[in-house]
């Protein structure tokens, strides 16, 4: 019971007259929010572009170097029993 | 594609405007309590709220049934917590306005008190939001209540007494 009373008193202390809402709050929030959205879109596009570029570069490199082909032998096997 | 985009943008703008008109006052009150500024002069609370609202606007399409009020409040709380953590002991203490009932509390005590009492967030949810154990939240809440409900002179005298004894 005492706890409820304490909480009610504290709540009353917090319930002061609320501050007036500034008139530009909504416009400013929308402006900043739109900027966040634009930046996110930009980052997403840049990431996709980077990934695409990496994929293309890898394909070109693989097709020119052909790392899966066995390299020609540079040493001749020793000739024994001739 | 274009017209659908445009109509969706328009719909979002209208919904967001209604949300700000409805919840802005209450959120600003909570923010002003957090920063312990005077109701008429609360630049820090306004900045906090604007950023939180901008974040809500940016994620408006991805809310998926989540309450935008909860999202904004959560953002407000975490941003305030990070901000105070970054400049602990710096400018922040001096900014607390004596007119605010929470001026004598630390930022963390204010945060817990506002969330639990003013916003009515449950103890477990507050703990999850702040990344603290529930027991810690309870302790901070009780301490904040004790400071808030004690007469203004008393805690200062007690602190002074404790400080003079060891020396």
gemmi code that builds the backbone of each chain (N, CA, C; Angstrom):
import gemmi

chains = {
    "A": [
        ("UNK", (0.829, -1.208, 0.000), (0.000, 0.000, 0.000), (0.862, 1.257, 0.000)),
        ("UNK", (1.904, 1.213, 0.885), (2.803, 2.357, 0.954), (3.535, 2.534, -0.362)),
        ("UNK", (3.860, 1.388, -0.987), (4.585, 1.454, -2.258), (3.724, 2.099, -3.335)),
        ("UNK", (2.432, 1.717, -3.335), (1.511, 2.312, -4.316), (1.441, 3.820, -4.118)),
        ("UNK", (1.378, 4.223, -2.850), (1.309, 5.656, -2.538), (2.548, 6.380, -3.017)),
        ("UNK", (3.707, 5.745, -2.745), (4.958, 6.355, -3.181), (4.981, 6.513, -4.692)),
        ("UNK", (4.553, 5.454, -5.399), (4.575, 5.522, -6.858), (3.616, 6.586, -7.371)),
        ("UNK", (2.458, 6.690, -6.696), (1.496, 7.712, -7.130), (2.064, 9.114, -6.922)),
        ("UNK", (2.738, 9.313, -5.793), (3.354, 10.622, -5.521), (4.420, 10.941, -6.561)),
        ("UNK", (5.260, 9.932, -6.849), (6.325, 10.151, -7.824), (5.738, 10.461, -9.195)),
        ("UNK", (4.659, 9.746, -9.529), (4.017, 9.967, -10.837), (3.496, 11.408, -10.922)),
        ("UNK", (2.935, 11.871, -9.818), (2.431, 13.254, -9.804), (3.567, 14.250, -10.015)),
        ("UNK", (4.734, 13.915, -9.435), (5.890, 14.796, -9.614), (6.301, 14.864, -11.088)),
        ("UNK", (6.181, 13.710, -11.761), (6.589, 13.681, -13.171), (5.569, 14.365, -14.072)),
        ("UNK", (4.298, 14.359, -13.661), (3.250, 14.921, -14.514), (3.183, 16.432, -14.383)),
        ("UNK", (4.256, 17.063, -14.783), (4.218, 18.529, -14.798), (3.479, 18.956, -16.050)),
        ("UNK", (3.244, 20.252, -16.194), (2.705, 20.683, -17.478), (3.661, 20.298, -18.586)),
        ("UNK", (3.184, 19.573, -19.593), (4.087, 19.089, -20.637), (4.650, 20.238, -21.464)),
        ("UNK", (5.859, 20.074, -21.982), (6.453, 21.143, -22.788), (5.703, 21.319, -24.097)),
        ("UNK", (5.658, 22.543, -24.621), (4.963, 22.759, -25.891), (5.721, 22.094, -27.030)),
        ("UNK", (4.961, 21.476, -27.940), (5.598, 20.801, -29.070), (6.016, 21.854, -30.092)),
        ("UNK", (7.294, 21.881, -30.489), (7.722, 22.878, -31.475), (7.034, 22.632, -32.813)),
        ("UNK", (6.671, 23.690, -33.521), (5.901, 23.532, -34.757), (6.660, 22.804, -35.859)),
        ("UNK", (7.975, 22.902, -35.873), (8.729, 22.303, -36.975), (9.134, 20.868, -36.742)),
        ("UNK", (8.616, 20.249, -35.679), (9.083, 18.910, -35.303), (8.828, 17.885, -36.414)),
        ("UNK", (7.598, 17.881, -36.931), (7.249, 16.892, -37.948), (8.078, 17.081, -39.211)),
        ("UNK", (8.192, 18.332, -39.671), (8.938, 18.612, -40.905), (10.402, 18.208, -40.756)),
        ("UNK", (10.974, 18.542, -39.612), (12.386, 18.217, -39.393), (12.598, 16.702, -39.348)),
        ("UNK", (11.678, 16.006, -38.662), (11.788, 14.544, -38.579), (11.668, 13.926, -39.966)),
        ("UNK", (10.731, 14.431, -40.778), (10.565, 13.884, -42.132), (11.813, 14.158, -42.963)),
        ("UNK", (12.376, 15.370, -42.814), (13.573, 15.713, -43.592), (14.724, 14.774, -43.246)),
        ("UNK", (14.940, 14.589, -41.942), (16.042, 13.716, -41.524), (15.760, 12.257, -41.863)),
        ("UNK", (14.494, 11.850, -41.697), (14.127, 10.478, -42.022), (14.329, 10.185, -43.496)),
        ("UNK", (13.950, 11.144, -44.347), (14.136, 10.962, -45.788), (15.622, 10.865, -46.111)),
        ("UNK", (16.424, 11.638, -45.384), (17.865, 11.587, -45.628), (18.423, 10.215, -45.249)),
        ("UNK", (17.934, 9.672, -44.101), (18.377, 8.331, -43.696), (17.998, 7.317, -44.771)),
        ("UNK", (16.754, 7.436, -45.283), (16.288, 6.501, -46.310), (17.151, 6.595, -47.557)),
        ("UNK", (17.421, 7.845, -47.978), (18.234, 8.054, -49.190), (19.610, 7.439, -49.004)),
        ("UNK", (20.176, 7.671, -47.830), (21.518, 7.142, -47.585), (21.506, 5.620, -47.599)),
        ("UNK", (20.447, 5.042, -47.009), (20.343, 3.580, -46.997), (20.260, 3.031, -48.410)),
        ("UNK", (19.431, 3.677, -49.254), (19.299, 3.230, -50.642), (20.644, 3.301, -51.343)),
        ("UNK", (21.367, 4.407, -51.100), (22.664, 4.601, -51.740), (23.641, 3.496, -51.331)),
        ("UNK", (23.662, 3.210, -50.017), (24.586, 2.185, -49.515), (24.227, 0.828, -50.114)),
        ("UNK", (22.903, 0.548, -50.188), (22.476, -0.737, -50.744), (22.911, -0.856, -52.203)),
        ("UNK", (22.702, 0.220, -52.963), (23.086, 0.196, -54.375), (24.583, 0.026, -54.529)),
        ("UNK", (25.332, 0.743, -53.708), (26.796, 0.660, -53.805), (27.265, -0.749, -53.485)),
        ("UNK", (26.620, -1.372, -52.474), (27.002, -2.738, -52.110), (26.737, -3.699, -53.266)),
        ("UNK", (25.542, -3.567, -53.868), (25.214, -4.446, -54.998), (26.204, -4.257, -56.130)),
        ("UNK", (26.515, -2.982, -56.413), (27.424, -2.668, -57.504), (28.794, -3.284, -57.250)),
        ("UNK", (29.241, -3.176, -56.008), (30.547, -3.713, -55.632), (30.571, -5.229, -55.798)),
        ("UNK", (29.477, -5.865, -55.355), (29.405, -7.317, -55.472), (29.391, -7.749, -56.930)),
        ("UNK", (28.651, -7.007, -57.735), (28.575, -7.319, -59.160), (29.952, -7.164, -59.804)),
        ("UNK", (30.616, -6.059, -59.449), (31.946, -5.816, -60.013), (32.907, -6.932, -59.618)),
        ("UNK", (32.830, -7.362, -58.362), (33.707, -8.426, -57.886), (33.434, -9.716, -58.653)),
        ("UNK", (32.136, -10.016, -58.880), (31.782, -11.238, -59.598), (32.321, -11.188, -61.023)),
        ("UNK", (32.155, -10.044, -61.688), (32.634, -9.900, -63.064), (34.148, -10.041, -63.117)),
        ("UNK", (34.823, -9.382, -62.168), (36.285, -9.435, -62.147), (36.762, -10.868, -61.947)),
        ("UNK", (36.082, -11.579, -61.037), (36.485, -12.962, -60.783), (36.288, -13.813, -62.032)),
        ("UNK", (35.167, -13.634, -62.720), (34.889, -14.429, -63.917), (35.950, -14.175, -64.988)),
        ("UNK", (36.253, -12.911, -65.212), (37.252, -12.559, -66.243), (38.609, -13.158, -65.889)),
        ("UNK", (38.957, -13.008, -64.589), (40.249, -13.568, -64.156), (40.278, -15.082, -64.354)),
        ("UNK", (39.203, -15.745, -63.963), (39.169, -17.203, -64.068), (39.249, -17.636, -65.524)),
        ("UNK", (38.578, -16.900, -66.418), (38.573, -17.299, -67.831), (39.923, -17.061, -68.479)),
        ("UNK", (40.647, -16.028, -68.026), (41.951, -15.759, -68.654), (43.049, -16.621, -68.049)),
        ("UNK", (43.040, -16.783, -66.733), (44.132, -17.531, -66.094), (43.877, -19.033, -66.129)),
        ("UNK", (42.628, -19.440, -66.109), (42.220, -20.863, -66.076), (42.994, -21.635, -64.998)),
        ("UNK", (42.731, -21.325, -63.731), (43.523, -21.969, -62.669), (43.250, -23.467, -62.536)),
        ("UNK", (42.198, -23.963, -63.177), (41.893, -25.394, -63.025), (42.707, -26.258, -64.000)),
        ("UNK", (43.333, -25.616, -64.996), (44.134, -26.384, -65.940), (45.480, -26.710, -65.306)),
        ("UNK", (45.919, -27.943, -65.449), (47.194, -28.331, -64.854), (48.318, -27.605, -65.580)),
        ("UNK", (49.211, -26.912, -64.817), (50.270, -26.176, -65.507), (51.252, -27.131, -66.175)),
        ("UNK", (51.814, -26.713, -67.312), (52.772, -27.605, -67.989), (53.978, -27.866, -67.105)),
        ("UNK", (54.424, -29.052, -67.107), (55.545, -29.440, -66.242), (56.807, -28.697, -66.657)),
        ("UNK", (57.560, -28.205, -65.665), (58.770, -27.458, -65.980), (60.021, -28.311, -65.831)),
        ("UNK", (59.902, -29.450, -65.160), (61.077, -30.325, -65.003), (60.808, -31.635, -65.714)),
        ("UNK", (61.791, -32.145, -66.338), (61.633, -33.447, -66.985), (61.896, -34.525, -65.962)),
        ("UNK", (61.161, -35.587, -66.011), (61.435, -36.677, -65.063), (62.822, -37.279, -65.336)),
        ("UNK", (63.490, -37.733, -64.277), (64.840, -38.323, -64.483), (64.760, -39.550, -65.376)),
        ("UNK", (65.709, -39.643, -66.253), (65.710, -40.733, -67.244), (66.583, -41.867, -66.718)),
        ("UNK", (65.966, -42.932, -66.282), (66.779, -44.042, -65.757), (66.478, -45.310, -66.550)),
        ("UNK", (67.365, -46.223, -66.519), (67.168, -47.507, -67.191), (67.181, -47.394, -68.690)),
        ("UNK", (67.888, -46.478, -69.181), (67.973, -46.288, -70.658), (68.991, -47.206, -71.256)),
    ],
    "B": [
        ("UNK", (4.958, 1.672, -61.996), (5.813, 1.650, -60.809), (5.817, 3.007, -60.124)),
        ("UNK", (5.996, 4.056, -60.927), (6.094, 5.397, -60.345), (4.858, 5.801, -59.537)),
        ("UNK", (3.656, 5.690, -60.155), (2.470, 6.144, -59.405), (2.285, 5.376, -58.110)),
        ("UNK", (2.578, 4.056, -58.145), (2.394, 3.284, -56.921), (3.362, 3.754, -55.842)),
        ("UNK", (4.595, 4.012, -56.265), (5.593, 4.545, -55.360), (5.099, 5.835, -54.724)),
        ("UNK", (4.612, 6.729, -55.583), (4.179, 8.053, -55.125), (3.030, 7.926, -54.138)),
        ("UNK", (2.070, 7.054, -54.447), (0.911, 6.927, -53.547), (1.336, 6.319, -52.219)),
        ("UNK", (2.323, 5.421, -52.263), (2.802, 4.830, -51.014), (3.523, 5.879, -50.170)),
        ("UNK", (4.305, 6.699, -50.832), (4.998, 7.780, -50.122), (3.995, 8.715, -49.463)),
        ("UNK", (2.956, 9.037, -50.221), (1.931, 9.961, -49.710), (1.241, 9.353, -48.492)),
        ("UNK", (0.920, 8.068, -48.599), (0.240, 7.361, -47.508), (1.125, 7.349, -46.267)),
        ("UNK", (2.392, 7.067, -46.494), (3.315, 7.035, -45.368), (3.428, 8.403, -44.706)),
        ("UNK", (3.534, 9.442, -45.543), (3.655, 10.804, -45.010), (2.441, 11.156, -44.155)),
        ("UNK", (1.251, 10.758, -44.650), (0.029, 11.109, -43.903), (-0.028, 10.345, -42.583)),
        ("UNK", (0.294, 9.060, -42.639), (0.274, 8.252, -41.410), (1.280, 8.774, -40.403)),
        ("UNK", (2.457, 9.134, -40.920), (3.501, 9.609, -40.025), (3.106, 10.944, -39.394)),
        ("UNK", (2.486, 11.789, -40.184), (2.064, 13.089, -39.643), (1.039, 12.898, -38.529)),
        ("UNK", (0.103, 11.970, -38.754), (-0.902, 11.696, -37.716), (-0.231, 11.150, -36.460)),
        ("UNK", (0.752, 10.297, -36.668), (1.461, 9.712, -35.522), (2.176, 10.789, -34.711)),
        ("UNK", (2.885, 11.695, -35.419), (3.622, 12.749, -34.715), (2.651, 13.680, -33.990)),
        ("UNK", (1.543, 13.995, -34.659), (0.568, 14.883, -34.026), (0.007, 14.254, -32.754)),
        ("UNK", (-0.187, 12.922, -32.780), (-0.782, 12.253, -31.633), (0.201, 11.986, -30.513)),
        ("UNK", (1.404, 11.543, -30.879), (2.339, 11.059, -29.856), (3.457, 12.043, -29.555)),
        ("UNK", (3.588, 13.091, -30.375), (4.722, 14.014, -30.213), (4.792, 14.647, -28.838)),
        ("UNK", (3.641, 15.114, -28.332), (3.635, 15.794, -27.047), (4.096, 14.903, -25.917)),
        ("UNK", (3.558, 13.687, -25.897), (3.919, 12.757, -24.821), (5.380, 12.354, -24.905)),
        ("UNK", (5.841, 12.099, -26.119), (7.242, 11.708, -26.298), (8.180, 12.845, -25.922)),
        ("UNK", (7.785, 14.067, -26.267), (8.636, 15.208, -25.928), (8.684, 15.408, -24.412)),
        ("UNK", (7.555, 15.167, -23.775), (7.526, 15.233, -22.309), (8.504, 14.223, -21.711)),
        ("UNK", (8.440, 12.993, -22.208), (9.350, 11.955, -21.716), (10.801, 12.342, -21.979)),
        ("UNK", (11.069, 12.871, -23.174), (12.443, 13.245, -23.517), (12.935, 14.371, -22.619)),
        ("UNK", (12.039, 15.330, -22.333), (12.438, 16.452, -21.480), (12.703, 15.967, -20.056)),
        ("UNK", (11.923, 14.974, -19.603), (12.191, 14.397, -18.283), (13.543, 13.690, -18.268)),
        ("UNK", (13.858, 13.008, -19.366), (15.134, 12.288, -19.450), (16.307, 13.240, -19.359)),
        ("UNK", (16.236, 14.327, -20.115), (17.373, 15.245, -20.144), (17.333, 16.216, -18.975)),
        ("UNK", (16.253, 16.187, -18.178), (16.110, 17.063, -17.006), (16.254, 18.529, -17.379)),
        ("UNK", (15.596, 18.911, -18.477), (15.628, 20.307, -18.900), (14.320, 20.983, -18.513)),
        ("UNK", (14.328, 22.300, -18.561), (13.102, 23.052, -18.280), (12.135, 22.860, -19.448)),
        ("UNK", (10.809, 22.827, -19.169), (9.832, 22.574, -20.247), (9.928, 23.574, -21.394)),
        ("UNK", (10.275, 24.817, -21.078), (10.301, 25.823, -22.137), (11.607, 25.876, -22.901)),
        ("UNK", (12.664, 25.278, -22.315), (13.990, 25.381, -22.930), (14.625, 23.997, -22.954)),
        ("UNK", (14.287, 23.227, -23.996), (14.732, 21.832, -24.014), (15.343, 21.458, -25.368)),
        ("UNK", (16.452, 22.107, -25.732), (17.035, 21.812, -27.051), (17.519, 20.372, -27.169)),
        ("UNK", (18.041, 19.839, -26.071), (18.589, 18.481, -26.149), (17.467, 17.452, -26.311)),
        ("UNK", (16.385, 17.663, -25.579), (15.246, 16.747, -25.699), (14.657, 16.813, -27.107)),
        ("UNK", (14.582, 18.013, -27.658), (14.044, 18.151, -29.019), (14.914, 17.434, -30.027)),
        ("UNK", (16.230, 17.586, -29.850), (17.143, 16.937, -30.795), (16.993, 15.421, -30.693)),
        ("UNK", (16.954, 14.910, -29.460), (16.773, 13.469, -29.252), (15.504, 12.979, -29.931)),
        ("UNK", (14.415, 13.713, -29.695), (13.127, 13.273, -30.224), (13.113, 13.363, -31.748)),
        ("UNK", (13.700, 14.426, -32.306), (13.722, 14.556, -33.765), (14.454, 13.387, -34.395)),
        ("UNK", (15.597, 13.014, -33.801), (16.370, 11.901, -34.359), (15.597, 10.590, -34.236)),
        ("UNK", (14.961, 10.400, -33.081), (14.191, 9.162, -32.889), (13.032, 9.094, -33.883)),
        ("UNK", (12.361, 10.228, -34.092), (11.234, 10.257, -35.031), (11.718, 10.043, -36.469)),
        ("UNK", (12.886, 10.614, -36.788), (13.436, 10.419, -38.131), (13.725, 8.944, -38.372)),
        ("UNK", (14.247, 8.290, -37.341), (14.520, 6.860, -37.450), (13.216, 6.081, -37.666)),
        ("UNK", (12.189, 6.456, -36.908), (10.893, 5.786, -37.079), (10.350, 6.002, -38.490)),
        ("UNK", (10.512, 7.240, -38.997), (10.045, 7.539, -40.360), (10.776, 6.667, -41.371)),
        ("UNK", (12.090, 6.509, -41.167), (12.879, 5.736, -42.123), (12.485, 4.268, -42.122)),
        ("UNK", (12.066, 3.757, -40.962), (11.715, 2.324, -40.913), (10.204, 2.122, -40.887)),
        ("UNK", (9.449, 3.142, -41.338), (7.980, 3.081, -41.264), (7.428, 1.906, -42.055)),
        ("UNK", (7.994, 1.639, -43.234), (7.457, 0.573, -44.089), (7.825, -0.815, -43.588)),
        ("UNK", (8.792, -0.866, -42.690), (9.242, -2.187, -42.233), (8.809, -2.471, -40.796)),
        ("UNK", (7.834, -1.723, -40.299), (7.418, -1.915, -38.910), (6.680, -3.235, -38.723)),
        ("UNK", (5.917, -3.660, -39.748), (5.190, -4.943, -39.723), (4.353, -5.106, -38.453)),
        ("UNK", (3.472, -4.158, -38.238), (2.542, -4.311, -37.120), (3.109, -3.890, -35.776)),
        ("UNK", (4.402, -3.550, -35.725), (4.970, -3.063, -34.478), (4.432, -1.663, -34.201)),
        ("UNK", (4.291, -1.341, -32.926), (3.761, -0.033, -32.574), (4.839, 1.038, -32.806)),
        ("UNK", (4.576, 2.024, -33.662), (5.606, 3.054, -33.902), (5.980, 3.814, -32.636)),
        ("UNK", (5.018, 3.928, -31.705), (5.310, 4.613, -30.444), (6.395, 3.862, -29.673)),
        ("UNK", (6.232, 2.520, -29.620), (7.239, 1.705, -28.923), (8.602, 1.835, -29.579)),
        ("UNK", (8.592, 1.814, -30.917), (9.863, 1.895, -31.652), (10.558, 3.217, -31.361)),
        ("UNK", (9.774, 4.314, -31.401), (10.354, 5.638, -31.153), (10.880, 5.735, -29.729)),
        ("UNK", (10.096, 5.238, -28.771), (10.509, 5.304, -27.367), (11.789, 4.516, -27.152)),
        ("UNK", (11.854, 3.350, -27.785), (13.039, 2.517, -27.643), (14.265, 3.227, -28.207)),
        ("UNK", (14.069, 3.833, -29.369), (15.178, 4.548, -29.988), (15.617, 5.721, -29.117)),
        ("UNK", (14.635, 6.410, -28.582), (14.905, 7.548, -27.693), (15.743, 7.098, -26.497)),
        ("UNK", (15.332, 5.986, -25.886), (16.011, 5.498, -24.680), (17.435, 5.065, -25.003)),
        ("UNK", (17.610, 4.298, -26.067), (18.955, 3.807, -26.372), (19.869, 4.956, -26.780)),
        ("UNK", (19.328, 5.902, -27.541), (20.153, 7.033, -27.963), (20.563, 7.871, -26.753)),
        ("UNK", (19.624, 8.065, -25.836), (19.950, 8.825, -24.620), (21.021, 8.091, -23.817)),
        ("UNK", (20.854, 6.761, -23.682), (21.822, 5.973, -22.909), (23.203, 6.060, -23.540)),
        ("UNK", (23.286, 5.932, -24.861), (24.589, 6.011, -25.527), (25.191, 7.396, -25.381)),
        ("UNK", (24.346, 8.411, -25.541), (24.828, 9.785, -25.454), (25.420, 10.081, -24.092)),
        ("UNK", (24.731, 9.653, -23.027), (25.251, 9.933, -21.687), (26.486, 9.104, -21.405)),
        ("UNK", (26.536, 7.900, -21.983), (27.693, 7.055, -21.741), (28.940, 7.685, -22.365)),
        ("UNK", (28.746, 8.297, -23.545), (29.882, 8.865, -24.254), (30.454, 10.085, -23.540)),
        ("UNK", (29.583, 10.910, -22.958), (30.138, 12.103, -22.301), (29.772, 12.104, -20.823)),
        ("UNK", (30.028, 10.961, -20.206), (29.747, 10.846, -18.776), (30.622, 11.831, -17.999)),
        ("UNK", (29.996, 12.533, -17.079), (30.760, 13.452, -16.252), (31.185, 14.725, -16.950)),
        ("UNK", (30.789, 14.880, -18.213), (31.208, 16.073, -18.942), (30.212, 17.196, -18.771)),
        ("UNK", (29.708, 17.663, -19.893), (28.804, 18.808, -19.875), (27.462, 18.455, -19.260)),
        ("UNK", (27.181, 17.147, -19.226), (25.805, 16.732, -18.993), (25.272, 17.134, -17.625)),
        ("UNK", (26.099, 16.944, -16.601), (25.621, 17.218, -15.253), (25.184, 18.680, -15.108)),
        ("UNK", (25.979, 19.561, -15.710), (25.715, 20.978, -15.515), (24.455, 21.410, -16.269)),
        ("UNK", (24.034, 20.604, -17.257), (22.883, 21.010, -18.057), (21.562, 20.764, -17.336)),
        ("UNK", (21.573, 19.867, -16.339), (20.337, 19.563, -15.633), (19.767, 20.836, -15.020)),
        ("UNK", (18.503, 21.086, -15.335), (17.886, 22.322, -14.892), (17.290, 22.125, -13.503)),
        ("UNK", (17.522, 23.058, -12.579), (16.990, 22.873, -11.218), (15.464, 22.815, -11.187)),
        ("UNK", (14.825, 23.315, -12.234), (13.361, 23.323, -12.229), (12.795, 21.916, -12.440)),
        ("UNK", (13.587, 21.052, -13.053), (13.113, 19.699, -13.327), (13.083, 18.890, -12.034)),
        ("UNK", (12.025, 18.069, -11.848), (11.979, 17.250, -10.626), (13.059, 16.183, -10.608)),
        ("UNK", (13.637, 15.875, -11.790), (14.626, 14.792, -11.858), (16.053, 15.320, -11.900)),
        ("UNK", (16.237, 16.603, -11.554), (17.567, 17.215, -11.714), (18.603, 16.559, -10.815)),
        ("UNK", (18.183, 16.017, -9.674), (19.159, 15.459, -8.726), (19.501, 14.009, -9.031)),
        ("UNK", (18.867, 13.444, -10.050), (19.102, 12.034, -10.363), (20.197, 11.895, -11.422)),
        ("UNK", (20.862, 10.737, -11.431), (21.828, 10.469, -12.497), (21.061, 10.116, -13.773)),
        ("UNK", (21.705, 10.228, -14.938), (21.011, 9.906, -16.188), (20.397, 8.507, -16.198)),
        ("UNK", (21.120, 7.534, -15.645), (20.577, 6.178, -15.657), (19.341, 6.069, -14.761)),
        ("UNK", (19.392, 6.728, -13.605), (18.223, 6.700, -12.714), (17.031, 7.354, -13.397)),
        ("UNK", (17.289, 8.472, -14.097), (16.208, 9.147, -14.818), (15.609, 8.236, -15.877)),
        ("UNK", (16.506, 7.571, -16.605), (16.061, 6.703, -17.696), (15.146, 5.595, -17.162)),
        ("UNK", (15.602, 4.936, -16.102), (14.810, 3.838, -15.545), (13.497, 4.367, -14.973)),
        ("UNK", (13.572, 5.498, -14.277), (12.368, 6.047, -13.646), (11.331, 6.449, -14.695)),
        ("UNK", (11.797, 7.108, -15.755), (10.861, 7.556, -16.792), (10.239, 6.357, -17.504)),
        ("UNK", (11.058, 5.359, -17.809), (10.524, 4.187, -18.510), (9.532, 3.434, -17.639)),
        ("UNK", (9.900, 3.222, -16.369), (9.054, 2.398, -15.507), (7.803, 3.155, -15.062)),
        ("UNK", (7.975, 4.421, -14.680), (6.870, 5.134, -14.032), (6.054, 5.949, -15.040)),
        ("UNK", (6.745, 6.757, -15.832), (6.031, 7.636, -16.758), (5.489, 6.858, -17.949)),
        ("UNK", (6.276, 5.902, -18.446), (5.859, 5.168, -19.629), (5.221, 3.825, -19.283)),
        ("UNK", (5.378, 3.389, -18.040), (4.729, 2.148, -17.633), (5.270, 0.901, -18.311)),
        ("UNK", (6.562, 0.916, -18.633), (7.177, -0.266, -19.239), (7.499, -1.266, -18.123)),
        ("UNK", (7.233, -2.558, -18.386), (7.470, -3.579, -17.362), (8.963, -3.696, -17.065)),
        ("UNK", (9.253, -4.239, -15.873), (10.641, -4.308, -15.419), (11.512, -5.137, -16.370)),
        ("UNK", (10.989, -6.274, -16.813), (11.766, -7.150, -17.698), (12.038, -6.471, -19.031)),
        ("UNK", (11.019, -5.772, -19.535), (11.195, -5.093, -20.825), (12.198, -3.958, -20.714)),
        ("UNK", (12.138, -3.225, -19.587), (13.121, -2.157, -19.365), (14.520, -2.738, -19.335)),
        ("UNK", (14.663, -3.871, -18.620), (15.976, -4.507, -18.529), (16.471, -4.930, -19.903)),
        ("UNK", (15.569, -5.507, -20.703), (15.963, -5.956, -22.043), (16.338, -4.763, -22.914)),
        ("UNK", (15.577, -3.678, -22.769), (15.820, -2.496, -23.597), (17.174, -1.874, -23.284)),
        ("UNK", (17.526, -1.863, -21.994), (18.769, -1.204, -21.596), (19.936, -2.168, -21.543)),
        ("UNK", (19.663, -3.464, -21.740), (20.742, -4.437, -21.677), (21.290, -4.611, -20.271)),
        ("UNK", (20.408, -4.538, -19.277), (20.831, -4.704, -17.883), (20.066, -5.886, -17.286)),
        ("UNK", (20.621, -6.501, -16.213), (19.830, -7.515, -15.512), (18.632, -6.876, -14.802)),
        ("UNK", (17.550, -7.645, -14.653), (16.312, -7.103, -14.060), (16.557, -6.633, -12.620)),
        ("UNK", (17.425, -7.330, -11.898), (17.684, -6.929, -10.505), (18.313, -5.539, -10.454)),
        ("UNK", (19.192, -5.310, -11.408), (19.861, -4.003, -11.464), (18.832, -2.901, -11.731)),
        ("UNK", (17.910, -3.170, -12.646), (16.865, -2.193, -12.950), (16.042, -1.893, -11.702)),
        ("UNK", (15.716, -2.972, -10.943), (14.925, -2.781, -9.724), (15.695, -1.927, -8.723)),
        ("UNK", (16.993, -2.218, -8.560), (17.807, -1.445, -7.613), (17.848, 0.030, -8.005)),
        ("UNK", (18.124, 0.273, -9.292), (18.220, 1.659, -9.757), (16.884, 2.371, -9.574)),
        ("UNK", (15.790, 1.647, -9.846), (14.462, 2.236, -9.706), (14.191, 2.628, -8.257)),
        ("UNK", (14.530, 1.729, -7.325), (14.287, 2.032, -5.912), (15.126, 3.218, -5.453)),
        ("UNK", (16.374, 3.252, -5.922), (17.246, 4.357, -5.539), (16.687, 5.678, -6.088)),
        ("UNK", (16.249, 5.626, -7.349), (15.707, 6.838, -7.973), (14.469, 7.322, -7.227)),
        ("UNK", (13.617, 6.358, -6.835), (12.411, 6.729, -6.081), (12.791, 7.378, -4.756)),
        ("UNK", (13.785, 6.799, -4.088), (14.199, 7.337, -2.791), (14.705, 8.768, -2.936)),
        ("UNK", (15.517, 9.009, -3.980), (16.058, 10.354, -4.182), (14.942, 11.313, -4.552)),
        ("UNK", (14.032, 10.850, -5.406), (12.969, 11.732, -5.899), (12.031, 12.151, -4.765)),
        ("UNK", (11.738, 11.200, -3.858), (10.738, 11.479, -2.827), (11.330, 12.082, -1.559)),
        ("UNK", (12.664, 12.084, -1.465), (13.260, 12.684, -0.268), (13.267, 14.196, -0.422)),
        ("UNK", (13.229, 14.932, 0.698), (13.281, 16.390, 0.594), (14.622, 16.831, 0.036)),
        ("UNK", (14.658, 17.964, -0.665), (15.827, 18.374, -1.446), (17.123, 18.491, -0.664)),
        ("UNK", (17.067, 18.960, 0.594), (18.313, 19.228, 1.310), (18.981, 17.948, 1.792)),
        ("UNK", (18.155, 16.968, 2.146), (18.636, 15.827, 2.907), (19.775, 15.039, 2.237)),
        ("UNK", (19.627, 14.637, 0.943), (20.683, 13.796, 0.368), (22.018, 14.498, 0.293)),
        ("UNK", (22.005, 15.806, 0.045), (23.260, 16.542, -0.038), (23.983, 16.486, 1.302)),
        ("UNK", (23.220, 16.677, 2.412), (23.826, 16.642, 3.738), (24.403, 15.258, 4.011)),
        ("UNK", (23.657, 14.199, 3.650), (24.102, 12.836, 3.909), (25.400, 12.563, 3.149)),
        ("UNK", (25.444, 12.971, 1.877), (26.638, 12.734, 1.066), (27.826, 13.472, 1.667)),
        ("UNK", (27.576, 14.713, 2.098), (28.654, 15.497, 2.700), (29.194, 14.812, 3.946)),
        ("UNK", (28.281, 14.269, 4.778), (28.698, 13.604, 5.992), (29.555, 12.391, 5.701)),
        ("UNK", (29.142, 11.607, 4.704), (29.899, 10.406, 4.361), (31.290, 10.778, 3.860)),
        ("UNK", (31.342, 11.865, 3.115), (32.624, 12.234, 2.526), (33.600, 12.774, 3.573)),
        ("UNK", (33.059, 13.390, 4.611), (33.977, 13.996, 5.571), (34.510, 12.964, 6.558)),
        ("UNK", (33.768, 11.858, 6.761), (34.195, 10.901, 7.788), (35.553, 10.275, 7.476)),
        ("UNK", (35.794, 9.747, 6.230), (37.079, 9.082, 6.004), (38.279, 10.029, 6.068)),
        ("UNK", (38.104, 11.249, 5.694), (39.223, 12.177, 5.702), (39.384, 12.763, 7.094)),
    ],
}
model = gemmi.Model(1)
for chain_id, residues in chains.items():
    chain = gemmi.Chain(chain_id)
    for i, (resn, *xyz) in enumerate(residues, 1):
        res = gemmi.Residue()
        res.name, res.seqid = resn, gemmi.SeqId(i, " ")
        for name, pos in zip(("N", "CA", "C"), xyz):
            atom = gemmi.Atom()
            atom.name, atom.element = name, gemmi.Element(name[0])
            atom.pos, atom.b_iso = gemmi.Position(*pos), 0.0
            res.add_atom(atom)
        chain.add_residue(res)
    model.add_chain(chain)
structure = gemmi.Structure()
structure.add_model(model)
structure.setup_entities()
